[in-house]
């Protein structure tokens, strides 16, 4: 009796969709390399505030470890509703218009699977975090990029949206502040996007995970608060970035009741409910002190200004970072693609810089830097990048 070799078996049974979803997915190593400095992380580098940790411990002590309502514990949903009214100008019913999820990546999957039939399309402004592409593909749909440009600081040009709308278009994904560009979309742009969504009967999926990271005089706006947009907007947010709770895996979806009802079976099928202990920690995050974040934001702004200063001195161009904690860097004047530049930095200078995520030729010259690196480490890493850029420029003379 013969058996199929393992490699052939894997090739035979893995679906075409899984292969397509995995296209471009990075291979991670769990073993850190000594001396390697990572300057592209998406994980905040400050500790989870102690009162949040204590709330998780209390939940354990109280044996609050069973399933919760699928939509999340009522106390957390009420706290989210209060936060939305205070910070975002949104009035959401905590009993029917808020769904707590196991992180925002689950939220994106639930939303895409709820909205998309096979071959349906979602528009998204590029550059974008590649998880959106994977989530659309898993749901059977696809993303249609709406290009933005460095010369416009990656602000969306609404005139680029309408030509890309087709009979298969279900909606527009809006990410502000943006990963990877750091752009905060201005209110007048959101107003024009709102007009397009209403005119073409589209849904807006607004990812606002980085809303607390806004610098200088820029301001985050929730598009769902604009007239006529509540009933056609699905807002996604969470706790990972704002409270350094990446491992807690708590996010939430805010939408009108019919959307939430449609999402519930899909969310239940994926994880039933967000981790109970973590929901109590998230409640403490919202109801506890908030003033601790001001010095964190000031420190991230200090790192942002260091990136700007050093990249300008190197002669590299970039999108001016207004929000989130990323810098989107154009390395084309080094003579290398982003992939080759990153490979050279890692191999010769012990620096890790990531790609911006979007797949496509127009983004092959960009790498993503991060502010979530201690200042002294960042300064040393930028010195290494400066040496690398100088060497590459000399080699081109």
WOGIBEL-V721254 format. One record per residue. N is the residue number from 1. RES is the residue in three letters. OMEGA is omega in radians with two decimals (none if undefined). NEAR is the number of other ideal C-beta (glycine too) atoms within 12 Angstrom. Layout:
n = [N & N]
res = [RES & RES]
omega = [OMEGA & OMEGA]
near = [NEAR & NEAR]
This chain:
n = [1 & 2 & 3 & 4 & 5 & 6 & 7 & 8 & 9 & 10 & 11 & 12 & 13 & 14 & 15 & 16 & 17 & 18 & 19 & 20 & 21 & 22 & 23 & 24 & 25 & 26 & 27 & 28 & 29 & 30 & 31 & 32 & 33 & 34 & 35 & 36 & 37 & 38 & 39 & 40 & 41 & 42 & 43 & 44 & 45 & 46 & 47 & 48 & 49 & 50 & 51 & 52 & 53 & 54 & 55 & 56 & 57 & 58 & 59 & 60 & 61 & 62 & 63 & 64 & 65 & 66 & 67 & 68 & 69 & 70 & 71 & 72 & 73 & 74 & 75 & 76 & 77 & 78 & 79 & 80 & 81 & 82 & 83 & 84 & 85 & 86 & 87 & 88 & 89 & 90 & 91 & 92 & 93 & 94 & 95 & 96 & 97 & 98 & 99 & 100 & 101 & 102 & 103 & 104 & 105 & 106 & 107 & 108 & 109 & 110 & 111 & 112 & 113 & 114 & 115 & 116 & 117 & 118 & 119 & 120 & 121 & 122 & 123 & 124 & 125 & 126 & 127 & 128 & 129 & 130 & 131 & 132 & 133 & 134 & 135 & 136 & 137 & 138 & 139 & 140 & 141 & 142 & 143 & 144 & 145 & 146 & 147 & 148 & 149 & 150 & 151 & 152 & 153 & 154 & 155 & 156 & 157 & 158 & 159 & 160 & 161 & 162 & 163 & 164 & 165 & 166 & 167 & 168 & 169 & 170 & 171 & 172 & 173 & 174 & 175 & 176 & 177 & 178 & 179 & 180 & 181 & 182 & 183 & 184 & 185 & 186 & 187 & 188 & 189 & 190 & 191 & 192 & 193 & 194 & 195 & 196 & 197 & 198 & 199 & 200 & 201 & 202 & 203 & 204 & 205 & 206 & 207 & 208 & 209 & 210 & 211 & 212 & 213 & 214 & 215 & 216 & 217 & 218 & 219 & 220 & 221 & 222 & 223 & 224 & 225 & 226 & 227 & 228 & 229 & 230 & 231 & 232 & 233 & 234 & 235 & 236 & 237 & 238 & 239 & 240 & 241 & 242 & 243 & 244 & 245 & 246 & 247 & 248 & 249 & 250 & 251 & 252 & 253 & 254 & 255 & 256 & 257 & 258 & 259 & 260 & 261 & 262 & 263 & 264 & 265 & 266 & 267 & 268 & 269 & 270 & 271 & 272 & 273 & 274 & 275 & 276 & 277 & 278 & 279 & 280 & 281 & 282 & 283 & 284 & 285 & 286 & 287 & 288 & 289 & 290 & 291 & 292 & 293 & 294 & 295 & 296 & 297 & 298 & 299 & 300 & 301 & 302 & 303 & 304 & 305 & 306 & 307 & 308 & 309 & 310 & 311 & 312 & 313 & 314 & 315 & 316 & 317 & 318 & 319 & 320 & 321 & 322 & 323 & 324 & 325 & 326 & 327 & 328 & 329 & 330 & 331 & 332 & 333 & 334 & 335 & 336 & 337 & 338 & 339 & 340 & 341 & 342 & 343 & 344 & 345 & 346 & 347 & 348 & 349 & 350 & 351 & 352 & 353 & 354 & 355 & 356 & 357 & 358 & 359 & 360 & 361 & 362 & 363 & 364 & 365 & 366 & 367 & 368 & 369 & 370 & 371 & 372 & 373 & 374 & 375 & 376 & 377 & 378 & 379 & 380 & 381 & 382 & 383 & 384 & 385 & 386 & 387 & 388 & 389 & 390 & 391 & 392 & 393 & 394 & 395 & 396 & 397]
res = [UNK & UNK & UNK & UNK & UNK & UNK & UNK & UNK & UNK & UNK & UNK & UNK & UNK & UNK & UNK & UNK & UNK & UNK & UNK & UNK & UNK & UNK & UNK & UNK & UNK & UNK & UNK & UNK & UNK & UNK & UNK & UNK & UNK & UNK & UNK & UNK & UNK & UNK & UNK & UNK & UNK & UNK & UNK & UNK & UNK & UNK & UNK & UNK & UNK & UNK & UNK & UNK & UNK & UNK & UNK & UNK & UNK & UNK & UNK & UNK & UNK & UNK & UNK & UNK & UNK & UNK & UNK & UNK & UNK & UNK & UNK & UNK & UNK & UNK & UNK & UNK & UNK & UNK & UNK & UNK & UNK & UNK & UNK & UNK & UNK & UNK & UNK & UNK & UNK & UNK & UNK & UNK & UNK & UNK & UNK & UNK & UNK & UNK & UNK & UNK & UNK & UNK & UNK & UNK & UNK & UNK & UNK & UNK & UNK & UNK & UNK & UNK & UNK & UNK & UNK & UNK & UNK & UNK & UNK & UNK & UNK & UNK & UNK & UNK & UNK & UNK & UNK & UNK & UNK & UNK & UNK & UNK & UNK & UNK & UNK & UNK & UNK & UNK & UNK & UNK & UNK & UNK & UNK & UNK & UNK & UNK & UNK & UNK & UNK & UNK & UNK & UNK & UNK & UNK & UNK & UNK & UNK & UNK & UNK & UNK & UNK & UNK & UNK & UNK & UNK & UNK & UNK & UNK & UNK & UNK & UNK & UNK & UNK & UNK & UNK & UNK & UNK & UNK & UNK & UNK & UNK & UNK & UNK & UNK & UNK & UNK & UNK & UNK & UNK & UNK & UNK & UNK & UNK & UNK & UNK & UNK & UNK & UNK & UNK & UNK & UNK & UNK & UNK & UNK & UNK & UNK & UNK & UNK & UNK & UNK & UNK & UNK & UNK & UNK & UNK & UNK & UNK & UNK & UNK & UNK & UNK & UNK & UNK & UNK & UNK & UNK & UNK & UNK & UNK & UNK & UNK & UNK & UNK & UNK & UNK & UNK & UNK & UNK & UNK & UNK & UNK & UNK & UNK & UNK & UNK & UNK & UNK & UNK & UNK & UNK & UNK & UNK & UNK & UNK & UNK & UNK & UNK & UNK & UNK & UNK & UNK & UNK & UNK & UNK & UNK & UNK & UNK & UNK & UNK & UNK & UNK & UNK & UNK & UNK & UNK & UNK & UNK & UNK & UNK & UNK & UNK & UNK & UNK & UNK & UNK & UNK & UNK & UNK & UNK & UNK & UNK & UNK & UNK & UNK & UNK & UNK & UNK & UNK & UNK & UNK & UNK & UNK & UNK & UNK & UNK & UNK & UNK & UNK & UNK & UNK & UNK & UNK & UNK & UNK & UNK & UNK & UNK & UNK & UNK & UNK & UNK & UNK & UNK & UNK & UNK & UNK & UNK & UNK & UNK & UNK & UNK & UNK & UNK & UNK & UNK & UNK & UNK & UNK & UNK & UNK & UNK & UNK & UNK & UNK & UNK & UNK & UNK & UNK & UNK & UNK & UNK & UNK & UNK & UNK & UNK & UNK & UNK & UNK & UNK & UNK & UNK & UNK & UNK & UNK & UNK & UNK & UNK & UNK & UNK & UNK & UNK & UNK & UNK & UNK & UNK & UNK & UNK & UNK & UNK & UNK & UNK & UNK & UNK & UNK & UNK & UNK & UNK & UNK & UNK & UNK & UNK & UNK & UNK & UNK & UNK & UNK & UNK]
omega = [-3.09 & 3.09 & 3.13 & 3.06 & -3.05 & -3.11 & 3.12 & 3.11 & 3.13 & 3.14 & -3.07 & -2.98 & 3.14 & -3.04 & 3.08 & -3.13 & 3.12 & 3.11 & -3.12 & 3.12 & -3.10 & -3.13 & 3.12 & -3.12 & -3.05 & 3.01 & -3.09 & 3.02 & -3.13 & -3.10 & 3.14 & 3.12 & -3.14 & 3.10 & -3.11 & 3.11 & 3.11 & -3.11 & -3.10 & -3.03 & 3.04 & -3.09 & 3.09 & -3.07 & 3.06 & -3.09 & 3.01 & -3.11 & -3.03 & -3.10 & 3.08 & 3.08 & -3.12 & 3.11 & 3.08 & 3.11 & 3.13 & 3.12 & 3.07 & -3.12 & -3.13 & -3.12 & 3.07 & -2.94 & -3.12 & 3.02 & 2.99 & 2.95 & -3.09 & -3.10 & -3.11 & -3.14 & -3.09 & -3.12 & -3.14 & 3.13 & 3.09 & 3.12 & 3.09 & 3.12 & 3.10 & 3.12 & -3.12 & 3.12 & -3.09 & -2.96 & -2.95 & -3.13 & -3.10 & 3.06 & -3.09 & 3.08 & -3.09 & -3.12 & -3.04 & -3.02 & 3.10 & 3.11 & 3.09 & -3.06 & 3.10 & -3.08 & -3.13 & 3.08 & 3.00 & 3.12 & 3.12 & 3.11 & -3.14 & -3.13 & -3.12 & -3.14 & 3.10 & -3.01 & -2.87 & 2.85 & 3.10 & 3.10 & 3.02 & -3.05 & 2.95 & 3.04 & 3.08 & 3.12 & -3.13 & 0.20 & -3.12 & 3.05 & -2.94 & 3.10 & 3.12 & 3.12 & -3.11 & -3.12 & 3.09 & 3.14 & 3.12 & -3.14 & 3.13 & -3.14 & 3.10 & 3.07 & 3.01 & -3.08 & 2.97 & -3.00 & 2.90 & -2.97 & 3.14 & -3.10 & 3.08 & -3.08 & 3.08 & 2.99 & -3.12 & 2.97 & -3.07 & 3.13 & 3.10 & -3.05 & -2.99 & -3.14 & -3.10 & 3.08 & 3.13 & 3.07 & -3.14 & -3.07 & 3.11 & -3.07 & -3.10 & 3.01 & -3.13 & -3.13 & -3.12 & -0.13 & -2.93 & 2.81 & 0.37 & -2.92 & -3.08 & -3.11 & 2.97 & -3.07 & -3.10 & -3.05 & -3.11 & 3.07 & 3.10 & 3.11 & -3.13 & 3.06 & 3.11 & 3.12 & 3.12 & -3.14 & 3.14 & -3.11 & -3.08 & 3.08 & -3.13 & 3.00 & 3.00 & 3.04 & -3.02 & 3.12 & -3.02 & -3.03 & -3.07 & -2.98 & -3.09 & -3.11 & 3.13 & -2.98 & 3.12 & -3.08 & 3.11 & -3.07 & 3.06 & 3.07 & 3.04 & -3.07 & -3.14 & 3.14 & 3.13 & -3.11 & 3.07 & -3.05 & -3.09 & -3.02 & -3.13 & 3.14 & 3.00 & -3.10 & 3.13 & 3.10 & -3.10 & -2.98 & -2.99 & -3.01 & -3.05 & -3.06 & -3.11 & -3.09 & -3.05 & -3.11 & 3.14 & 3.10 & 3.04 & 3.04 & 3.07 & 3.09 & 3.09 & -3.11 & 3.10 & -2.99 & 3.14 & 3.08 & -3.11 & 3.11 & -3.14 & -3.10 & -2.99 & -3.14 & 3.14 & 3.11 & 3.13 & -3.13 & -3.13 & -3.06 & -3.06 & 3.13 & 3.02 & -3.11 & -3.02 & -3.12 & -3.09 & 3.07 & 3.09 & 3.06 & 3.12 & 3.07 & 3.11 & 3.11 & -3.10 & -3.04 & -3.13 & -3.13 & 3.14 & -3.01 & 3.14 & -3.05 & -3.09 & 3.10 & 3.06 & -3.13 & 3.11 & 3.11 & 3.09 & 3.08 & 3.09 & 3.11 & 3.09 & -3.13 & 3.08 & 3.06 & -3.09 & -3.12 & -3.05 & 3.12 & 3.11 & 3.11 & 3.12 & -3.09 & 3.08 & 3.09 & -3.03 & 2.98 & -3.11 & -3.04 & -3.12 & -3.08 & -3.02 & 3.06 & 3.14 & 3.01 & -3.07 & -2.84 & 3.10 & -3.08 & -3.03 & -3.10 & 2.98 & -3.09 & -3.13 & 2.95 & 3.12 & -3.12 & -3.14 & 3.10 & 3.13 & 3.12 & 3.12 & -3.14 & -3.11 & -3.05 & -3.02 & -3.04 & 3.07 & 3.12 & 3.07 & 2.97 & -3.10 & 3.03 & 3.12 & 3.08 & -3.09 & 3.10 & -3.12 & -3.05 & -3.09 & -3.12 & -3.09 & 3.11 & -3.03 & 2.99 & -3.13 & 3.00 & -3.06 & 3.02 & -3.04 & -3.12 & 3.13 & -2.97 & -3.10 & 3.07 & 3.12 & -3.13 & 3.11 & 3.11 & 3.12 & 3.04 & 3.11 & 3.11 & 3.12 & 3.09 & -3.13 & -3.13 & 3.13 & 3.12 & -3.11 & 3.14 & 3.09 & -3.13 & -3.12 & -3.09 & none]
near = [3 & 5 & 7 & 12 & 10 & 10 & 10 & 12 & 11 & 13 & 14 & 12 & 13 & 15 & 15 & 14 & 18 & 16 & 16 & 20 & 27 & 19 & 16 & 23 & 18 & 17 & 7 & 10 & 11 & 6 & 7 & 12 & 14 & 7 & 15 & 21 & 30 & 30 & 42 & 38 & 26 & 34 & 20 & 34 & 25 & 27 & 17 & 33 & 29 & 19 & 25 & 35 & 25 & 18 & 36 & 33 & 18 & 19 & 29 & 18 & 13 & 14 & 11 & 24 & 18 & 15 & 17 & 31 & 24 & 28 & 37 & 42 & 32 & 20 & 27 & 42 & 37 & 24 & 33 & 43 & 28 & 21 & 35 & 32 & 20 & 17 & 26 & 30 & 22 & 33 & 19 & 38 & 23 & 30 & 18 & 21 & 32 & 45 & 51 & 51 & 48 & 36 & 34 & 44 & 30 & 36 & 47 & 46 & 34 & 42 & 45 & 42 & 28 & 34 & 35 & 32 & 17 & 16 & 18 & 27 & 33 & 43 & 41 & 44 & 43 & 38 & 42 & 46 & 37 & 34 & 35 & 45 & 34 & 29 & 35 & 39 & 35 & 30 & 30 & 24 & 35 & 31 & 39 & 32 & 31 & 36 & 29 & 37 & 24 & 28 & 14 & 21 & 27 & 44 & 34 & 40 & 26 & 31 & 17 & 26 & 35 & 21 & 16 & 27 & 24 & 18 & 11 & 23 & 31 & 37 & 40 & 49 & 47 & 47 & 46 & 45 & 43 & 47 & 44 & 43 & 45 & 43 & 42 & 36 & 44 & 28 & 21 & 16 & 32 & 34 & 22 & 26 & 44 & 35 & 25 & 34 & 38 & 23 & 16 & 25 & 17 & 36 & 40 & 46 & 46 & 47 & 45 & 47 & 41 & 42 & 36 & 34 & 40 & 32 & 33 & 17 & 9 & 28 & 22 & 36 & 33 & 36 & 47 & 38 & 28 & 29 & 17 & 18 & 35 & 32 & 21 & 33 & 41 & 48 & 48 & 45 & 46 & 44 & 46 & 36 & 42 & 40 & 41 & 31 & 37 & 27 & 22 & 36 & 29 & 51 & 44 & 49 & 50 & 48 & 42 & 27 & 22 & 16 & 35 & 35 & 21 & 21 & 38 & 29 & 16 & 30 & 35 & 22 & 16 & 28 & 28 & 23 & 31 & 44 & 34 & 33 & 33 & 41 & 44 & 39 & 41 & 46 & 39 & 33 & 39 & 36 & 22 & 24 & 15 & 21 & 11 & 23 & 24 & 13 & 12 & 28 & 29 & 18 & 27 & 40 & 26 & 23 & 37 & 38 & 24 & 32 & 42 & 28 & 19 & 29 & 32 & 19 & 16 & 29 & 21 & 37 & 23 & 37 & 40 & 29 & 40 & 34 & 43 & 44 & 46 & 47 & 52 & 47 & 46 & 34 & 39 & 25 & 19 & 32 & 18 & 29 & 20 & 36 & 24 & 23 & 37 & 34 & 20 & 29 & 37 & 28 & 15 & 18 & 29 & 25 & 36 & 34 & 45 & 34 & 35 & 44 & 35 & 37 & 30 & 24 & 14 & 22 & 36 & 23 & 30 & 42 & 44 & 43 & 51 & 41 & 45 & 35 & 36 & 23 & 22 & 15 & 26 & 36 & 22 & 22 & 36 & 38 & 23 & 29 & 42 & 28 & 22 & 33 & 36 & 20 & 22 & 27 & 19 & 12 & 13 & 14 & 8]
